[in-house]
């Protein structure tokens, strides 16, 4: 059985949100006061989570499992969840998207549990700008976390950056130089309409073209072919070997090659970051359904996936859930 949709795309990449909680308050994600977190009883238990991952991997052909949040490091059982995932007979590749705050203390344990690599969010290396964006004075913790991940072998260590107009949009070249110096792979991501405040506007978004133009003033960029289903367009920097990635989720959508599906922390299947509909697997799980029955429900849900995210549609409506409750 495969997770195939109505447009013959096959999902082999599962994004698993472990929690909707986060210890930063990034402007493009949530308000300063935070959000009402998901009640504990609605969140999947470790056993439920591991069972659904197992169904995805062993029955439905998932090959890559990425742990997200909120902030996945806030789930204390994360090493055990990773270990159980890696113990599956199919041995899926594992990754984590994190803000990196707690990684200094956990990188070794996560690597020993079987985590293969990490993506860390970092929009600036300037302490004042970092505090302005995240509303927290924690830049040093992220930098220490990146170094710990690299030392623990969670490589390639990738850095995800969002440029915000009037705040850090001129810092792209400096951030790239910093990442090249430390051996991290930088990827710039267009700001997406997934903030809890619903304050996103296309006019305020720094586009992929703008980012490339700014970088081209300082570096020679050579485009690489063969992106496949990967979200990032990759460019050699000054002839290589280092690269920089651009994820133009809004202006350069890659929906036609999408191979991702998402499982929220409360057991809902989302076929797209921007989906407004979900399919409930938690109810089936807690209602005594068999693994095969849950797999069939999941496969049926996949068939409802739309051809694209629809942001350019005049009738586009932002999802009711914000990024922290969906998982990246």
N, C-alpha and C positions, 0 to 999 in steps of 0.2 A: 504494500500500500504506500502511496506517495501523497504528499501535500501539494497537489496540483490544482491550479485555479482554472477559471473559465477561459483564460488566455494562454494556456499551456505553459505558464511559468510554474516552476517547481520550487517550493520553499525547503531549503536545506539548512538555513541559518535561523536559529531560535534565539530571540532576545528575551531573557528572563528577568523581570523586575522583582527584586527581593524585598523591597520596601518603598513606600512613597516618602519616607522621611529623609531630610537632608540637614546638614549642619552648616551650609552656606545659604545665602539669600540673594543669589545672583539676580540682577535687575531684569534680565531677559527670561527669567523662569518663574519667580514668585515675588510677592510683596515683602516688604521689610519685616512685617509682623508674622510672616509665615502663613501656613495653611492649616485647616482642620485635618489632622492626620487620620488615616484609615483605622477604624476600630480593630483591635487585636483579633477578635473573633472572626472578622471577615478576611483576615490575612491567611494565606495558605500556611499550614504547618510544614516543618521540614520534611516529614514523611510524605505529605501530599505533593509538595513541590518536587521531591525526588521521583515520586511515582510518575508525575506528568512528564518530567524530563525524560524518564526512561521510556515512556510510551512514544514520545516524539522521536527519540533516537533509535530505539530497537524495533518499532513497528512502522514508523512513518518516514524514516530515512533522513532524519536530521543529522548533519555532520559537524556543525559548529554550534556551540552553546556560549552565549555571551551573557554574563551577569551584570545587571544594571540596577538602577534605583529610580527615583531618589538616590541615596548614597548607599551602595551595597555593603560598604565596610561597616555600616551601622548594624548589620545583621550579624550577631556574634557567632552564629553557627555557620558562617560562610565557609571556613575551611572544610567542615564536615560535608557540606553540600557539594563543594568542588570535588572532594575525594570520592563521594558516592557517584558523581557524574563521570569521573574518569575511570571508575571501576566497572562501568557498563561494558559489556562485551565488545561493542563497536568502538569504544575508546574515542569519543568525539574530541575535537579540538576545543579548548576552553579559553575564554578571554574575559576581561572585566573592564567596564567603563566606570571611572571613579573620579572624584574630585581630588583624591590623593592625600587628604588630610591625615588619615590614620595609617598610611602605607609604610611609613618609616618603621612602625612597630609590628607590622603584619606581613610584609613582603616575603620574608623567608618562610613563614608558616604557609602562606598561600602557594608559594612555589613547591614546597614539600607536599602539599595536598594535591598538586597536579595542575595548577593554573599555568597556562602556557604564556600568556602575555597580557599587557594592560594598555588601555587608552586613558590618559589623564587630561582633565580639562584645565587649561591654563591660558588665559586671555592676555596676559601681560607679565612682564618681569619687573615692573615698577611697583613698589609697595603701596604708594598712595593710590595709584590707579586700580590696583588689585582690591584695595579696601573699598574704593568707590563702587566697583562693579559687584563685588560679592557681599559688601556690607560687613566684612569680617577682616581682621588684621592677621591673616594666616598664610601669607605668601611663603614664609620660611618653611612652614610645614609641608606645603606642596612641593617645594624644591627639594627638601629632604626626602620626601616620599618618592619622587622621581629617581633620585640617586639610589635609594634603597631598592627600588624595582629593578633598575639596571644591574646593580650588584648581585641581586638574587637570581638573575638570569631570566627575568620576565620580559624577554625581548622579541621582536623590536619594541622598545618603549615608544608609544605614539602619543603625541600631544595634540589635543583638540582645542582650537581657538575660535572664538566668535568675535568679530570686529563690530564695535558699536560706534555709530557716527558721532563725532564730537567728543568721544571718550578715549578710545584706543585705536582708532582707525588709521592713525599715522604710524603706529608702532609695528606694523607687519614686518618690515625689513629687519628691525632690531630683534624681534622675536625669532625670526628665522635664523639670524646669525647665532643667537643664543642656543637654539636647538642643534644647529650644526656643530657648534663647539662641544656640546655635551653628548652628541651621538644619538639624539632623539629625532624621530620622524614627525614633522609638523604637518598638520592638516587644518586648513581654514574652512570653517563651516558657515554658510550663510545663515543669518538669524532667521528662525522659522516661527510661524504663527502658532506657538505652543505655550506662550506665557499665561500664567493664571490670571493676570490682570487684563488680558485681551487688549494690550496696548500696541501690538505689532502693527506697523504700516510698511507697505512696500517702499514708500519714499524714504523712510529712515533706514532701511536695510542697506548695508554695504554689500554690493553684488560681487559675484565671482569675477566679473570682468574688471571691476574697480580694483579688487585685490590683486589680480594678475598685473594690471597696469602699474600699480604701485611697486610691486616686487620687481617688475621689469626695469624700473629706473635704477635698481641696485644690483640685479643679478641677471645672468643670461639663462633663460628658461627654455628647455626643450621638451615638448610634449611627448609622452610615451603612449604607445598603442597597447591594446589588450587589457582594457579595464575590466571587461566582462561584467559580472554582477556587482563588483566592488563600487561603493558610492563615490570614491575619490578619483578624480582625474589627477594623474601623477606627472610631474615635470622634473627632469634632471636640472639640478642647480649648477650653473657654471661648468657644464660638461660632465657632471657626476663625480663620484658615484652617488652622492647624496641626492635625495629627492624632496619635493614638497608636494602636498596634495591639496586639491581644491574640491570641496563638496558643495556644489551649487544646487542644493535641494530645491530651491524655488525657481531660479532662472535657467538651470541646466538639469532638469529632472531626469532621473534614471529609472523611472517606473517600469519601462518596458523590459528591463532586465532584472527586476527586483526578485530576490530569492529569500526574503525575510518574512518572519512571522513573529508576533510578540505575545508573551504570556505575562499578564499583570500580576501584581502581588496578591490580588484577591481572586485569581483563577479565571480571568477572562481572556479569551483569545481575541487579539486585534490583528487584522490583516495589513494595517497600514498605520503609520504614526498619526495620520490625519483622519482616520476612520471615525465615524460618528456612531457606528454600531459595533457591538461586541457579542461574542458567543460564550455562554457561561459553561465552563467545564467544572467549576467547583461544585455546583449543585449535583451534577452527575456523579462526581467523585464521592461526595458525602451521602449520596443516595444509594450507594451500593453498586454502581455500574461496573462492569468488567473492563479490563484494559482494552479489549477489542471494541467494546461498545463506545468507550471514550475516544478511541482512535477513529472510529467511523464518524462520530459527532464532529471531531476536529477536522477531518477530511471534508465533511459536508460544509463546515464553516468556511474552509479555504475556498470553496467554489464560489463564494459570494464576493470575493475580492474584486474591487473595481480596477479598471485599466490604469488609472493614475490618481494622484492626490487631489487634483481639481482646484489647486490654488488659483489658477488663472481663470477659472469659471466665475462669471459675475455673481453667481449664486453661492459661491463658496462660503461655508460657515466653519469657523474655527472649532475644533473638537472641544467638548465640554470638559474633558480631563486635560490637565496641563502636563508638560513633559515629566515632571517629577512623579506623577501618578501613572504614567504610561511606561516609562523605561525607554532609553535611547536606542 
